[in-house]
Amino acid sequence: MSDTDVQWQGVSTRYRAELIVITGIAWVIILAASSVPLWIVGPGETVWGWLIVSAVALIGVMVLGFIPRRVRALGYALREDDLVFRRGVFFQRIVAVPYGRLQLVDVGRGPIARVLGLSQLSLVTAAASSGVSIPGLPLATADQLRDHLIALAETRRAGL
């Protein structure tokens, strides 16, 4: 399966904002935890404490800067017999979920996603490794996709 054979759909660009907020909160907590030695010993007493805080801050900025590339790497495609989902920049993964094997199609929304009008479409099959979650979809798109996939699954039940 090459990229030229598939019409990839990307996720919403607002998903970047969701990831930046969630990742930023996590890194602020990690940064605060890494600064504990400075609180205990005192800011002028230890060079190692400042090196640790600086390294954590640098890694956090790099992780935040990499988010747009991660979002661009997400994509899905509806083919004749299955839904294909891709993700990953360094470690790429492409999963094909046959319509006839779908057991559950779920739309979920977290608090930040709700504010941004986004949702996550989760597909569940009997095989644990083939479950797919497509994050960063606009709510209307996720609802429409859910209904479409349920209709396709009903007509293509394979041995269930």
PLY file of the C-alpha trace (Angstrom):
ply
format ascii 1.0
element vertex 160
property float x
property float y
property float z
element edge 159
property int vertex1
property int vertex2
end_header
0.00 0.00 0.00
1.71 3.16 -1.15
0.71 6.72 -0.33
-0.29 7.32 -3.95
-2.97 4.61 -3.75
-4.70 6.18 -0.74
-6.58 9.48 -0.35
-5.35 10.52 3.11
-7.46 12.85 5.26
-5.62 14.82 7.92
-6.85 15.79 11.35
-7.83 19.33 12.30
-5.02 21.85 12.74
-6.71 22.82 16.04
-5.44 19.48 17.37
-2.02 21.15 17.60
-3.43 23.60 20.14
-4.92 20.75 22.16
-1.61 18.88 22.25
0.32 22.04 23.09
-1.95 22.78 26.06
-1.89 19.20 27.38
1.86 18.77 26.83
2.59 22.24 28.24
0.72 21.46 31.46
2.59 18.17 31.82
5.97 19.82 31.24
5.24 22.63 33.71
4.59 19.96 36.36
7.78 18.11 35.39
9.74 21.37 35.46
8.38 22.22 38.91
9.32 18.75 40.17
12.83 19.06 38.73
13.32 22.36 40.60
12.70 20.80 44.03
16.47 20.59 44.78
16.67 24.37 44.27
13.90 24.91 46.83
15.55 22.63 49.39
19.18 23.75 49.07
18.61 27.27 47.81
19.01 28.72 44.33
22.54 30.02 44.86
23.94 26.86 46.42
23.85 24.29 43.62
24.90 24.41 40.00
23.55 20.89 39.40
20.05 22.00 40.29
20.13 24.72 37.65
21.58 22.31 35.08
18.76 19.85 35.71
16.09 22.56 35.46
17.70 23.92 32.27
17.89 20.46 30.68
14.26 19.72 31.53
13.17 23.11 30.15
15.14 22.53 26.93
13.65 19.07 26.43
10.18 20.47 27.09
10.63 23.20 24.48
11.87 20.60 21.96
8.85 18.36 22.64
6.48 21.30 22.21
8.24 22.35 19.01
7.84 18.86 17.55
4.05 18.81 18.01
3.15 20.36 14.61
5.12 17.63 12.82
3.41 14.91 14.86
-0.01 16.32 13.96
0.86 16.44 10.24
1.85 12.75 10.41
-1.68 11.72 11.49
-4.07 10.66 8.76
-6.86 8.30 7.86
-8.41 7.02 4.66
-11.68 5.29 3.88
-11.07 2.56 1.33
-13.52 0.14 -0.21
-13.15 -2.59 2.43
-11.41 -0.92 5.36
-10.36 2.22 7.17
-6.62 2.89 7.19
-4.99 5.01 9.91
-1.40 6.24 9.97
0.64 7.91 12.67
4.23 8.48 13.67
7.20 10.44 12.47
10.15 8.27 13.44
8.26 5.08 14.21
5.50 5.02 11.62
2.48 2.80 12.03
-0.27 2.10 9.52
-3.29 0.10 10.64
-6.11 -1.15 8.41
-9.40 -1.95 10.13
-11.84 -3.97 7.99
-15.39 -2.61 8.18
-16.82 -6.08 8.77
-14.73 -6.52 11.93
-15.85 -3.33 13.67
-17.58 -4.03 16.97
-17.72 -0.54 18.46
-17.34 2.97 17.07
-17.10 5.60 19.79
-16.74 9.38 19.80
-15.05 10.83 22.88
-14.20 14.37 23.92
-12.02 15.69 26.70
-12.43 19.15 28.27
-9.79 20.85 26.11
-11.08 19.12 22.97
-14.62 20.32 23.77
-13.43 23.93 24.01
-11.72 23.56 20.62
-14.67 21.71 19.04
-12.67 18.51 18.56
-13.28 14.85 19.32
-11.62 11.45 19.08
-13.08 8.59 17.06
-12.26 5.16 18.51
-12.73 1.94 16.58
-12.76 -1.38 18.42
-12.47 -4.85 16.93
-12.13 -8.28 18.51
-8.35 -8.14 18.01
-6.75 -6.03 20.72
-3.90 -4.82 18.51
-6.13 -3.45 15.75
-8.05 -0.89 17.79
-7.62 2.57 16.34
-8.22 6.02 17.81
-8.26 8.99 15.47
-7.76 12.18 17.52
-8.31 15.78 16.48
-11.44 15.40 14.38
-14.02 18.19 14.31
-17.16 17.01 16.13
-19.34 17.05 13.00
-16.77 15.03 11.06
-16.42 12.48 13.88
-20.20 12.07 14.17
-20.58 11.70 10.41
-17.71 9.19 10.24
-19.16 7.21 13.17
-22.55 6.92 11.48
-20.98 6.01 8.14
-18.72 3.35 9.69
-21.59 1.84 11.67
-23.67 1.59 8.49
-20.78 -0.04 6.63
-20.11 -2.46 9.51
-23.77 -3.52 9.55
-23.68 -4.45 5.87
-20.31 -6.22 6.00
-20.36 -8.33 9.14
-17.71 -11.02 8.64
-18.49 -14.15 10.60
-19.92 -12.39 13.66
0 1
1 2
2 3
3 4
4 5
5 6
6 7
7 8
8 9
9 10
10 11
11 12
12 13
13 14
14 15
15 16
16 17
17 18
18 19
19 20
20 21
21 22
22 23
23 24
24 25
25 26
26 27
27 28
28 29
29 30
30 31
31 32
32 33
33 34
34 35
35 36
36 37
37 38
38 39
39 40
40 41
41 42
42 43
43 44
44 45
45 46
46 47
47 48
48 49
49 50
50 51
51 52
52 53
53 54
54 55
55 56
56 57
57 58
58 59
59 60
60 61
61 62
62 63
63 64
64 65
65 66
66 67
67 68
68 69
69 70
70 71
71 72
72 73
73 74
74 75
75 76
76 77
77 78
78 79
79 80
80 81
81 82
82 83
83 84
84 85
85 86
86 87
87 88
88 89
89 90
90 91
91 92
92 93
93 94
94 95
95 96
96 97
97 98
98 99
99 100
100 101
101 102
102 103
103 104
104 105
105 106
106 107
107 108
108 109
109 110
110 111
111 112
112 113
113 114
114 115
115 116
116 117
117 118
118 119
119 120
120 121
121 122
122 123
123 124
124 125
125 126
126 127
127 128
128 129
129 130
130 131
131 132
132 133
133 134
134 135
135 136
136 137
137 138
138 139
139 140
140 141
141 142
142 143
143 144
144 145
145 146
146 147
147 148
148 149
149 150
150 151
151 152
152 153
153 154
154 155
155 156
156 157
157 158
158 159
